Amino acid sequence: MINIPKGTKDVLPNDSFKWHYVERKAREIASKYCLKEIRTPTFEHTELFLRGVGETTDVVNKEMYTFLDKGERSITLKPEGTAGVARSFIENGLFNGAMPLKTYYITPVFRYENPQKGRLREHHQFGIEIYGGKGADTDAEVILLAKSLLDSLGLHVKLYINSMGCPTCRKAYNDALKGYFADKLDKLCSTCRERYYKNPLRILDCKEEGCKELCVSAPKITGYLCEECSAHFEKLKKLLEISGVEYEVNPYIVRGLDYYTKTVFEFVTTALGSQGTVCGGGRYDNLIEQLGGAPTPGVGFGMGIERALMLMEEEGVVIPEEEGVKVYVASMGDDAYFKAFEVVSSLRKKGVKAELDHAGRGVKAQFKYADKINAEYVVTIGDNELISGVCVVKRMSDGYTEETKISELAEYFTNK
């Protein structure tokens, strides 16, 4: 037997309605905020992620699924959604349309990492990307959209915000971090010792307990923000406050990708252990330029759908099941089966969810099957029904029966 690859998961038929529910909520709220869907390829040229995500990130160094195709080109399965949308924005000249450009996507993403609760090698994200809005009001709108979705899913999460500053104030902060960690290199993990020389900011993103303890007393970036970045951050806080959004400033949020500037944020839960971030994002004003486009501000977020579903289960959120089978048409004999097929076809054309036998079952077995698929009604058609033109409709919940003409079944169930 061939088993599923490590770090992946099947979505089984009995669970798919939960995914439909979350995705439907995401699309509804994105529409209210005037976002339109964008779909980008599952794989891109590796260079896109090297330039966009950042060569010093764990995503690029450790987690990407990269391979050579038959043309000896380096290809990578998308490890996140933003870089692909940025590439599409440039390549398709979307900057020539109405700005800001407001988009969303629902996509699989791939990261080669140690599978654990809430962390898979293939997972799915709902993400949004807005290009062309440079003010803190756009950041606030993105955060409000995320909160609206999380609230609509019945989730209880805490919002943390921070500012990563701009390249100017970040340089001063990196110098301060180097000064702080200079006499602590022997206490850092081997990866963070490399980060110290390449990108000391990444040390703050380390998950090793020893490094996390050292970071507690490290300088805070909020103390190094330039006047512009500080004003941007203060405006964001005011906008959140007047919108009634509770938040906490966490100066150690740096996110795991290099393209972030100014605002970063995370919605976090304590109900899922160490994998507490359900949704996270921020601003990336330099990304488009890094990828060869004209300078264009951007902001967005990604929400893990699997993680949201796990939290919904943990918090006891009841997801309403989708409409079940309305009517099952049982038949006895070949002529009756032809009529059943005709009836089911006419019901479906009227928008009624209808089913019939596809396994050559006897009538008793058909009733058992109808019960298994939770059919609301069962219609029985045999030789007598064909002659009289009248059939019996049985309501499965209480056994109530009623006669109706076969020719009127479509109208009968359309009005139910």
PLY file of the C-alpha trace (Angstrom):
ply
format ascii 1.0
element vertex 416
property float x
property float y
property float z
element edge 415
property int vertex1
property int vertex2
end_header
0.00 0.00 0.00
1.24 3.49 -0.85
0.78 5.94 2.04
0.39 9.70 2.03
3.67 11.69 2.11
4.84 12.86 5.52
3.56 16.29 6.46
0.49 16.21 4.20
-3.14 15.51 4.99
-6.23 14.32 3.12
-9.42 16.36 3.35
-12.03 13.60 3.48
-15.56 13.94 2.04
-17.18 14.12 5.47
-14.90 17.03 6.47
-14.89 19.08 3.28
-17.92 21.12 4.38
-15.73 22.64 7.13
-13.27 23.90 4.53
-16.12 25.21 2.38
-17.43 27.12 5.39
-14.11 28.85 6.15
-13.39 29.59 2.49
-16.90 30.97 1.97
-16.52 33.26 4.98
-13.14 34.43 3.68
-14.52 35.21 0.23
-17.58 37.01 1.66
-15.49 39.29 3.87
-12.90 39.93 1.16
-15.75 41.01 -1.12
-17.10 43.42 1.51
-13.67 45.05 1.62
-13.72 45.31 -2.20
-10.96 42.76 -2.85
-10.85 40.62 -6.00
-9.36 37.14 -6.27
-5.97 36.50 -7.86
-4.58 33.04 -8.65
-0.87 32.46 -9.22
1.01 29.25 -10.14
1.79 26.58 -7.57
5.47 26.80 -8.58
7.68 29.71 -9.60
11.29 30.29 -10.59
13.44 29.86 -7.48
14.99 33.29 -8.00
11.67 34.92 -7.16
11.80 33.63 -3.59
15.55 34.23 -3.21
15.03 37.90 -4.10
11.60 38.35 -2.60
11.53 36.31 0.60
15.22 36.77 1.49
18.26 34.51 1.35
18.86 34.71 5.11
15.39 33.45 6.09
14.66 29.95 7.33
12.10 29.61 4.53
14.79 29.97 1.85
17.64 28.27 3.72
15.80 25.26 5.11
12.20 24.90 4.00
11.75 25.32 0.23
10.87 22.47 -2.11
13.28 23.26 -4.94
14.14 21.11 -7.97
15.47 21.30 -11.52
12.89 20.78 -14.26
13.64 19.01 -17.55
15.02 22.25 -18.95
17.52 22.47 -16.06
15.66 25.47 -14.63
15.47 25.83 -10.84
11.82 25.68 -9.78
10.32 26.03 -6.30
6.88 25.11 -4.98
5.49 28.31 -3.47
6.41 28.55 0.24
4.20 31.64 0.69
1.77 33.68 -1.39
3.08 37.24 -1.46
6.07 36.89 -3.79
3.97 35.30 -6.55
1.37 38.07 -6.38
4.15 40.69 -6.48
5.62 39.02 -9.56
2.21 38.98 -11.23
1.65 42.64 -10.33
4.82 43.59 -12.23
4.60 41.11 -15.12
0.96 41.84 -15.95
1.18 45.60 -15.54
-1.50 45.64 -12.84
-0.08 48.97 -11.67
-1.69 50.53 -14.78
-5.16 49.79 -13.48
-7.15 51.28 -10.62
-4.97 51.75 -7.57
-4.75 50.65 -4.88
-4.98 47.12 -6.20
-6.80 44.97 -3.63
-6.52 41.20 -4.05
-7.00 37.96 -2.12
-6.14 34.31 -2.72
-6.72 30.84 -1.31
-3.73 28.68 -2.14
-1.65 25.66 -1.08
1.86 26.48 0.18
4.77 24.11 0.72
7.49 24.13 3.36
9.87 21.30 4.15
9.83 21.37 7.94
9.25 19.05 10.86
5.54 18.16 10.82
3.74 18.78 14.12
0.38 19.93 15.40
-0.67 22.92 13.34
2.36 22.74 11.02
2.29 20.70 7.81
4.59 20.49 4.81
1.64 21.30 2.60
-0.91 23.65 4.08
-3.37 26.18 2.75
-3.55 29.92 3.17
-6.12 32.62 2.78
-4.12 35.74 2.02
-4.66 39.30 0.92
-2.31 41.72 -0.86
-2.99 45.44 -1.33
-0.64 47.51 -3.52
-0.62 51.28 -3.77
-1.76 52.31 -0.28
1.17 53.76 1.66
-0.61 55.09 4.75
-1.29 53.51 8.12
-4.98 53.53 7.19
-4.30 50.71 4.71
-2.51 48.74 7.43
-5.46 49.29 9.75
-7.93 48.15 7.08
-5.95 44.95 6.50
-5.91 44.22 10.24
-9.64 44.96 10.49
-10.34 42.57 7.60
-8.38 39.82 9.34
-10.17 40.48 12.62
-13.56 40.47 10.88
-12.82 37.04 9.44
-11.51 35.59 12.71
-14.52 36.98 14.57
-16.92 35.54 11.99
-15.32 32.12 12.53
-15.95 32.41 16.27
-12.26 32.48 17.19
-10.77 34.15 20.26
-7.32 35.47 19.43
-5.08 38.29 20.61
-3.66 40.93 18.27
0.02 41.87 18.58
1.53 44.68 16.51
5.02 46.03 15.97
6.97 48.19 13.53
9.99 46.88 11.64
10.95 50.41 10.59
12.44 51.32 7.22
15.92 50.46 5.86
17.31 53.64 7.45
16.21 53.04 11.03
16.64 49.30 10.67
20.36 49.78 10.01
20.74 51.56 13.34
18.76 48.79 15.03
20.87 46.06 13.44
23.99 47.80 14.74
22.43 47.88 18.22
21.60 44.16 18.03
25.17 43.34 16.98
26.43 45.29 19.94
24.08 43.46 22.30
24.88 39.95 21.03
28.62 40.54 20.54
29.60 38.97 23.88
26.85 36.33 23.74
27.79 34.55 20.51
28.84 31.39 22.33
25.34 31.17 23.86
23.54 31.41 20.51
22.63 28.38 18.41
24.81 27.70 15.36
22.19 29.15 13.01
21.94 32.38 14.98
25.71 32.73 15.07
25.54 32.88 11.26
22.60 35.26 11.45
24.66 37.58 13.63
26.91 38.39 10.68
24.33 38.20 7.86
21.11 39.55 9.38
21.02 39.92 13.20
17.31 40.78 13.10
16.61 37.12 12.28
17.94 36.12 15.72
14.73 37.53 17.22
12.77 34.99 15.13
14.67 31.96 16.49
12.60 29.21 18.14
15.47 27.78 20.21
14.79 28.31 23.92
18.32 29.53 24.68
18.16 32.16 21.95
14.65 33.20 22.96
15.85 33.82 26.53
18.72 36.00 25.30
16.33 38.01 23.11
14.18 39.05 26.08
16.71 41.73 27.11
17.74 42.69 23.55
17.21 46.27 22.34
13.67 46.97 21.09
13.22 48.26 17.56
10.55 50.70 18.71
13.36 52.70 20.31
15.16 53.11 16.97
12.32 54.17 14.67
12.90 57.27 12.56
10.39 60.12 12.72
8.41 58.92 9.70
8.18 55.31 10.87
7.29 56.38 14.39
4.50 58.64 13.11
3.20 55.80 10.89
3.09 53.44 13.87
1.34 55.98 16.11
-1.29 56.61 13.45
-1.91 52.88 13.12
-2.46 52.57 16.86
-4.90 55.47 16.84
-6.85 54.01 13.92
-7.13 50.66 15.69
-8.26 52.36 18.88
-11.02 54.40 17.20
-12.14 51.17 15.49
-12.48 49.46 18.86
-9.73 46.93 18.14
-7.76 45.78 21.17
-4.05 45.21 20.59
-0.74 44.87 22.36
2.62 46.16 21.10
5.10 43.28 20.94
8.56 44.62 19.95
9.85 41.10 19.26
7.50 40.38 16.35
9.71 40.43 13.25
7.88 37.81 11.13
9.91 35.22 9.25
10.39 36.96 5.91
12.81 39.71 4.93
10.46 41.84 2.86
8.59 43.43 5.78
8.88 47.16 6.53
7.10 49.27 9.13
3.92 47.51 10.34
3.94 43.80 11.25
1.19 42.01 13.17
0.03 38.63 14.39
-3.24 37.20 15.69
-2.22 34.63 18.30
-3.94 31.93 20.35
-2.70 29.99 23.38
-4.96 27.03 22.60
-2.68 25.35 20.04
0.56 25.07 21.99
3.68 26.47 20.36
1.95 26.97 16.98
-0.03 29.94 18.24
-0.02 32.31 15.25
-3.26 31.89 13.31
-2.85 34.92 11.05
0.08 37.24 10.44
1.29 39.87 8.03
2.41 43.43 7.59
3.77 46.04 5.21
6.36 45.47 2.47
7.02 48.76 0.72
10.26 47.66 -0.99
9.21 44.26 -2.36
8.01 45.38 -5.80
11.20 47.37 -6.34
13.34 44.42 -5.19
11.69 42.31 -7.89
12.35 44.85 -10.65
9.21 46.97 -10.56
8.65 50.63 -9.81
8.54 51.53 -6.09
5.05 50.56 -4.87
3.88 50.23 -1.26
2.23 46.97 -0.26
0.58 45.38 2.75
-1.15 42.06 3.41
-1.44 38.92 5.53
-1.70 35.15 5.40
-4.03 32.97 7.49
-3.47 29.23 7.77
-6.75 27.46 7.03
-5.74 24.21 8.75
-4.72 26.12 11.85
-7.97 28.10 11.88
-9.96 24.85 11.63
-7.95 23.31 14.46
-8.65 26.32 16.66
-12.35 26.23 15.79
-12.46 22.61 16.91
-10.47 23.42 20.07
-12.86 26.23 20.96
-15.95 24.14 20.23
-17.15 26.18 17.27
-20.01 24.32 15.56
-19.69 24.47 11.78
-23.08 24.03 10.10
-23.13 21.14 7.68
-24.03 21.82 4.08
-27.47 20.91 2.79
-27.80 17.15 2.62
-29.50 14.90 0.07
-33.09 16.04 -0.25
-34.51 12.95 -1.94
-33.36 9.46 -2.81
-35.30 7.72 -5.57
-35.42 3.95 -4.99
-36.44 1.68 -7.87
-37.42 -1.92 -8.50
-36.80 -3.35 -11.98
-35.20 -2.04 -15.16
-38.15 0.04 -16.39
-38.51 1.61 -12.95
-34.79 2.43 -12.90
-35.08 4.30 -16.19
-37.95 6.30 -14.72
-35.95 6.91 -11.51
-33.06 8.20 -13.59
-35.41 10.54 -15.44
-36.93 11.78 -12.18
-33.55 12.43 -10.54
-32.40 14.34 -13.61
-35.49 16.53 -13.56
-35.07 17.16 -9.80
-31.46 18.22 -10.23
-32.41 20.61 -13.01
-34.78 22.23 -10.52
-31.95 22.64 -8.00
-32.97 19.74 -5.76
-30.18 17.53 -4.37
-31.26 14.07 -5.50
-29.64 10.64 -5.72
-30.45 7.13 -6.94
-28.88 3.67 -6.89
-25.64 3.05 -8.78
-24.79 -0.38 -7.33
-27.64 -2.67 -8.39
-29.01 -2.90 -4.83
-32.34 -4.40 -3.83
-34.98 -2.04 -2.49
-34.17 -2.77 1.20
-30.49 -2.10 0.61
-31.41 1.11 -1.19
-33.32 2.30 1.89
-30.31 1.49 4.10
-28.06 3.46 1.75
-30.50 6.38 1.75
-30.33 6.36 5.53
-26.50 6.35 5.49
-26.36 9.40 3.26
-28.96 11.13 5.46
-31.51 11.50 2.69
-34.46 13.56 3.89
-37.02 11.76 1.71
-37.18 8.47 -0.20
-39.39 7.99 -3.26
-40.09 4.40 -4.33
-40.84 3.53 -7.97
-41.73 0.01 -9.13
-43.98 -1.64 -11.73
-47.17 -0.68 -9.87
-46.07 2.96 -9.64
-45.28 3.01 -13.35
-48.76 1.74 -14.16
-50.63 4.09 -11.79
-48.34 7.08 -12.29
-48.42 7.58 -8.51
-45.58 6.97 -6.04
-45.08 7.08 -2.27
-42.86 9.73 -0.68
-41.45 8.74 2.72
-40.00 11.28 5.18
-37.10 9.48 6.80
-37.07 11.41 10.08
-40.45 10.14 11.30
-41.67 7.65 8.66
-44.50 9.89 7.43
-45.66 8.92 3.93
-47.59 10.73 1.25
-48.65 9.86 -2.28
-47.93 12.11 -5.26
-47.87 11.81 -9.01
-44.53 10.85 -10.51
-44.93 13.58 -13.09
-45.23 16.17 -10.29
-42.25 15.09 -8.19
-40.02 17.95 -9.38
-42.65 20.52 -8.40
-43.37 18.65 -5.15
-39.77 18.82 -3.91
-39.05 22.26 -5.31
-41.66 23.58 -2.88
-40.36 21.59 0.12
0 1
1 2
2 3
3 4
4 5
5 6
6 7
7 8
8 9
9 10
10 11
11 12
12 13
13 14
14 15
15 16
16 17
17 18
18 19
19 20
20 21
21 22
22 23
23 24
24 25
25 26
26 27
27 28
28 29
29 30
30 31
31 32
32 33
33 34
34 35
35 36
36 37
37 38
38 39
39 40
40 41
41 42
42 43
43 44
44 45
45 46
46 47
47 48
48 49
49 50
50 51
51 52
52 53
53 54
54 55
55 56
56 57
57 58
58 59
59 60
60 61
61 62
62 63
63 64
64 65
65 66
66 67
67 68
68 69
69 70
70 71
71 72
72 73
73 74
74 75
75 76
76 77
77 78
78 79
79 80
80 81
81 82
82 83
83 84
84 85
85 86
86 87
87 88
88 89
89 90
90 91
91 92
92 93
93 94
94 95
95 96
96 97
97 98
98 99
99 100
100 101
101 102
102 103
103 104
104 105
105 106
106 107
107 108
108 109
109 110
110 111
111 112
112 113
113 114
114 115
115 116
116 117
117 118
118 119
119 120
120 121
121 122
122 123
123 124
124 125
125 126
126 127
127 128
128 129
129 130
130 131
131 132
132 133
133 134
134 135
135 136
136 137
137 138
138 139
139 140
140 141
141 142
142 143
143 144
144 145
145 146
146 147
147 148
148 149
149 150
150 151
151 152
152 153
153 154
154 155
155 156
156 157
157 158
158 159
159 160
160 161
161 162
162 163
163 164
164 165
165 166
166 167
167 168
168 169
169 170
170 171
171 172
172 173
173 174
174 175
175 176
176 177
177 178
178 179
179 180
180 181
181 182
182 183
183 184
184 185
185 186
186 187
187 188
188 189
189 190
190 191
191 192
192 193
193 194
194 195
195 196
196 197
197 198
198 199
199 200
200 201
201 202
202 203
203 204
204 205
205 206
206 207
207 208
208 209
209 210
210 211
211 212
212 213
213 214
214 215
215 216
216 217
217 218
218 219
219 220
220 221
221 222
222 223
223 224
224 225
225 226
226 227
227 228
228 229
229 230
230 231
231 232
232 233
233 234
234 235
235 236
236 237
237 238
238 239
239 240
240 241
241 242
242 243
243 244
244 245
245 246
246 247
247 248
248 249
249 250
250 251
251 252
252 253
253 254
254 255
255 256
256 257
257 258
258 259
259 260
260 261
261 262
262 263
263 264
264 265
265 266
266 267
267 268
268 269
269 270
270 271
271 272
272 273
273 274
274 275
275 276
276 277
277 278
278 279
279 280
280 281
281 282
282 283
283 284
284 285
285 286
286 287
287 288
288 289
289 290
290 291
291 292
292 293
293 294
294 295
295 296
296 297
297 298
298 299
299 300
300 301
301 302
302 303
303 304
304 305
305 306
306 307
307 308
308 309
309 310
310 311
311 312
312 313
313 314
314 315
315 316
316 317
317 318
318 319
319 320
320 321
321 322
322 323
323 324
324 325
325 326
326 327
327 328
328 329
329 330
330 331
331 332
332 333
333 334
334 335
335 336
336 337
337 338
338 339
339 340
340 341
341 342
342 343
343 344
344 345
345 346
346 347
347 348
348 349
349 350
350 351
351 352
352 353
353 354
354 355
355 356
356 357
357 358
358 359
359 360
360 361
361 362
362 363
363 364
364 365
365 366
366 367
367 368
368 369
369 370
370 371
371 372
372 373
373 374
374 375
375 376
376 377
377 378
378 379
379 380
380 381
381 382
382 383
383 384
384 385
385 386
386 387
387 388
388 389
389 390
390 391
391 392
392 393
393 394
394 395
395 396
396 397
397 398
398 399
399 400
400 401
401 402
402 403
403 404
404 405
405 406
406 407
407 408
408 409
409 410
410 411
411 412
412 413
413 414
414 415
